[in-house]
Amino acid sequence: MRILSVLTYYRPHASGLTIYAERLAKALARRGHQVTVMTSQYTNDLPLDEMIEGVRVVRVPVAFRVSKGVVMPRFGRMATDLVRENDVIQLHLPQFDAAGVAFRGRIWEKPTIITYHCDLLMPPGLLSWAANQGILLMNELAARFAHRIVTNTRDYAEHSPFLKRYLGKLKVIPPPIELPPVTPDAAHGFAQKYNPDGRRPVIGLASRFATEKGVEVLLDALPAVLKEYPRAQVQFVGAYKNVVGEEAYFARLYPRIQEYEKAGNWKFLGFIPDADMPAFFSNLDVLALPSLNSTESFGIVQIEAMTKGVPAVASDIPGVRQPVKMHGMGKIFPAGDAAALAGCLLEILGNRQAFIREPQSIQLQYLPDTIAENYERLFLEIKDEMKAARS
């Protein structure tokens, strides 16, 4: 099949959505499909058209931004050409431009699937509110034109104001997750580089520094943890400086973090190569995911950590609570409750072995090739339905 995947940001931009899209695109390409990703040229140094590990990436120039969104005047013409060239369409939502692509899919009778990653909650302000309303409208139209909507868990779908209106089109497919094995030498080298003092326990955070990630909840929980473990350290992997739309959030929290940095209890590792992520997880004692709202729908990093033998503590919100509930490898706590987060962290750190499960059995459920096969079956199912409707 010739598969067109459309999303606003693609790699090298780092987020759960882009990682999902990249893993799936590469898996589909490995399975013999011709995969094209249509996305934004969100920085001018990115090529407009290139091949990356068997996937063609077509980037549309950006005229200007509206909050975290982008405006691309040439998007419509390019979408028309690419939809006509391909056999099936996959759209990653939320995305302002999705409705137009889904409509083109209907016009040219191309099976069209939405992969819905999360609800959209924009920062305060009139401009952000207007942008949010526009995206919500486009998402609604895209959902009506699409043949199926894929999401990670039914739990999230049933609590999403958007998805719960389209349960009849819903298909649950878990996210593609795969990390290479880590050697003892790699794990040791990582520890020597980022934790030369051998501080323990190590609490991991892996995300962008963004409002919805609930960084302040962990900050509020740290005093109770440090009372029991004075040499504990939080290691934060991911973009944290100059994150688009999150500059004020970082500026507000950084004075508190700086005090922990000076004491050795907090360390920003920044963006690290994908090849180093297995070593990062292997050096953790526990992973924290204190997300606050429905812009987080699953938390892929939880599964990544679990496959490396690391339990997770996650907010009790739809979708995000599912990895711990499904695999029993961690604890959940009420979102925003710092005291409860501290209690869960201390419980795991005090009896960590009780929360460890067999990693390989978890990993097998999320292999990208397995997830790609689920998408293949779904595209073929839609094709059969369309053929039957025409006869």
N, C-alpha and C positions, 0 to 999 in steps of 0.2 A: 504493500500500500504506500501511497504518497501521503504523508501526514503533515499537516500544517498546525503548528503549536503557536499560539499568540498570547503574549503577556507584555506588560509595560516595562518591567525590568528583568534582564537576564544577566547571567554571569558576564563580567566579574563582580557585579553587584551581589552582595552576600545577604541572604535572608532565607527563612525557611521555605518561602514560595519559590525563590530562584533555584535553591538546591533541589527541591522536588522536581521542578521542571527540567533541570539539567540531567538529573539521574534518569528520569523517565525517557527523555529524548535520546540519550545515549543508549539506553537499554533497547529501545525500539529500533535504533539504527543497527545495533549489534544483531538484532533478530532479522535483519535483511530489509527493513523498510527504508524508504527515502524520506528523511525527516527534515523539515524546514522550520526554524524558529523565527517568528517575526516579532520584533521588539523595538525599543527606542534606542537611539544613539544618545544616551543620557550624558555622556561626556564626549567632547569633540575628537579625542584621540582614539576612540574606538572605530574600527573599520566598519564600513557600511555593509559589506558582504564578505563573509569568510567561512571557512570550514573548520570546525572544532571537533575532533575525534568522531568524524563521520556524520556530524550534524551541520547542516547549512544554517548560518545565523545571518539574517537580514535585518539591518537596523535602519530605522526611519529617523531622519534628522529632527531635532527638537527646536521649535521656534522660541518657546518660553515655558516657564513653569507656573503652576498654580498650586501653592502649598507643595505637597509631595507628588502632585500630578504633573503631566507633561502635555504640551499642545504640539501636535505634529501635523501641519497642513498637508503633507504629502501622504498621510497614512491611508486615506480612502482609496486613492488610485492604486497604491501598492497592494492594499488588501484585495481589491478587485482582481488584480493580476494573479496573486498567489492563491486565492480561493479557487479560481478557475483552473489553475495548474494542478491542484492537489485533489486527492480522493476523499479525504476526511478531515474534519476540523476539530481541534481541541483548544478551548479557550480557558485561560486561567483568570478567575475572578477573585477579588474585585478589580475591575478594569473599565475605564470610561469608554474605550473604543470597542468593547466587546459586542455591543448591540448591532453595530454596523456589520461586523464580520459574521455574526450569527444570521443576520438577515440575508447576507450574500450566500451563506450556506444553504438557506431555504430556497432562494431563487434558483440556484444551480443544483439543487437536490443532492447536497453533500451531507452525509451523516455528521452531525455536530454535537459535540459533548462539551459541557462546562465542567471544569474542575474548580469547585468552590472551596477556597482556602480559609476564608474568615469573613466575618462581618466587618464593615468599615466604620470606624469612629474617628472623625477628624478632630484636630485641636480646636479650642474655642476661637471665635472670631467670625465676622460676617462673611469674609471671603471663603474661609474654610467651610462654613455652613452651606454657602451657595455651591461650592465644589462638591460637597458631600451629597447634596440633593441631586445634582446632575449625575453623579456616579450611581446613586441608588436607582434613578430612573433608567439609566442605561443597563444596569444589572437586571432590572425587571424585564425590560424588552428582550435582552439576551436570553433570559430564562424562558420566555414565551416562545422564542424562535428555536431554541435548542431542543434536541431530541431526548437527551438525558443530562442529569446533573450528578456529578460524582463528588462525594465528600468522604472524609476519613472515618467518621463514626456517625451512627444514627443518633447517639446522645446529643452531639452538637447540632445536628439537623433539627431535631425536635424542639430545641431551645432557641434556635436562630429565628428572629423575626422574618428574615428573608426565606430561608430554606423550608420552614414549616408550612409554607403555602404551596410548595412544590414537591411534597413527599411522594406523589404519584410518579414523578420523573426520577426519583432518587435511586442512586446506585452507590452502595458503600464499597469502597476499595481503599485498603490501607495505603499509607504513603510508602514510596520506595526508599529504603534505608540500607546502606551498606558501607561498612568501614573495613579497610584492609587489616590483616592481623598485625599486631605490634610485637616486635622482638624485645627480649629483656634489655638488650643494649640500647635500643631506641627509647624505651621507657626510662632507663637510667640516665641517658643523655639529656632527655627532656627535663628530668628532675634536677639534674646538675645545673642546667641552664636557667631554669625558672624558679627553682626552690633550693638553692645551694645550702641554705641553713637547715634544711630538713624539717621545716615546720610541719606540724601535724596537729589536728586533722586539716585536710584541704577540702574546702567547699567550692564547688565549681559553679560558675555562671557562664553560659554560652549563648550570646544573643547580641543584637544591637543595643546600644544604650538608649532606650526609648521608654516613653511614659507608660505604655501598657505593660512593660516587662516587670514593673513593681520593684525596682531596685531599692527604693526607700523602705520597703517592707523588710528586706534582708538587713538593711542598715539598722532598722529598729530592733531586729532580732539579735544582732551581733553581741550586744552587751551581755545577754544571758548566756550565750554560747561561750564567750571569752571568759566569763566567770568560772566555767568548768574546764575550759581548754584555753588557757592564756596564749598559747602558741599557735592557735588556729589561724588559718589564712584563707581568705577568699581569693580565688583566681578568676578573673573576668576575661574571657576570650570573646573578641568581636570588636566592631567599630564603637568607639566611645567619644571621640572628639569630632566636632563638626558634623554630627549626623544630621542630615537634612530634616528640618522641622523640630529637632530635639535639642537645639543649642541652649535654650533657656532652661530646660529640664536638667541638663548636665551642669550648667552654671549654678543652679540651686542646690544640687546635691554634692557637688565636688568639695566644698569646704569640709563637710563631714567625712567624706571619703579620704581626704588628704590627711586627716589626723590618723586614720587607720593605716594609710600608706607609710607614714613616718614610723609607726610602731611595728611595721612588718606584717600587719594583719590583713592587708588588702594589696593585691597586685594586679595591675592592668597588663595583660599579655598582648593586647592589640589583636590585629588580624594575623592569624598564623596559617601556614599552608595546610591544605586539606590532608596532605600526607602526614602532618604532625598531630592531627586531631585524635587518632587512636592513642597516641602516647599521652596526650592531655587527659583523656578520660581515664586511662590506666593509672594515672598519678592522683586521681581524686579518691576521697573517702565517701563523698556523697555529692549529688548534683542538686542544686536548688532551682526551682522554676516558680517564682512567686508572681506569676502573671495576674493581671487585675481584671481583664475584660475579654469580650468575645472577639477581639482582634487576634487572639491566640486560640487556635481551634484544636490543637493536638499536642504540639511540643515534641518535634522529631528528636530533639537532643536527648529526651528521656530514653528513647529506645536505643539511640547510639551509646549512651552511657551504660544501659543495662546489658548490651551485648559485650561490653568490656568489664562486666562484673561489678558495676557501680549502681547502687540504689539511688532513687530519686525522691525528692520531696516536692510535691506540686500542689498548686492551688486547686481547691474543689470547685472548679467551674466546668461547664459542659465541654466535652472533648478533651480538655487538658487532663482531667482526672482519669481518663480511660487507660493510658499505659500502665499506671500503677494498679488500677482495678483489674485489668486483664491479666497482668503478669505477676501481681503480688510482690513486686520488688520495690518497696518504698512506702511512703505515707502521703496522705493528702491532708490539707488543712484549709480552713475557711479563708477565702481570698481576702487579703489585706490585714489579716490577723497576725501581727508580728509575734505575739506571745505564743500563739499556737505553732507558728513556723519554728520558733526556737525550741519548743517542746518536741516537735517531730525530729528536728535535727539531732537533738540530744538523745532521743530514744534510739535512733539509728546508730549514732556514733557509740552509744553505750553497749549496743548488742548487734553489731553490724552483720554478723554471720546469719542472724535470723531473717535477714531481708535479702539474702543472695539466692538467686535461682540459676538454673542451668542456662548459660547465655546462648548456646547454639540453637536450642529449640525456639528461642525468641527470634533470633536472627533470621531463621529460615522463613518465617512468616512475612518478612518485609523485603526479601531480595528483589532488586529492580527488575530482573527478568521475570519473576513471578507476577509482579505488578503490571509489567508491560503485557504479559499474556492476558491478564484480566481486561485490559483496555482493548486488546485485539478482539477478544470475544465480544465485547460490548459493541465495537464498531461493526462487526459482522452481524450481530443481532439486529442492529438498527438497519443495516442494509437489507436484511431479509424482510423486515417489517415494511420498508419502503417499497420493496419489490412486490410484496403481497398486496399492498395498497393500490399499486398501479394496475394490477392484473384483474 
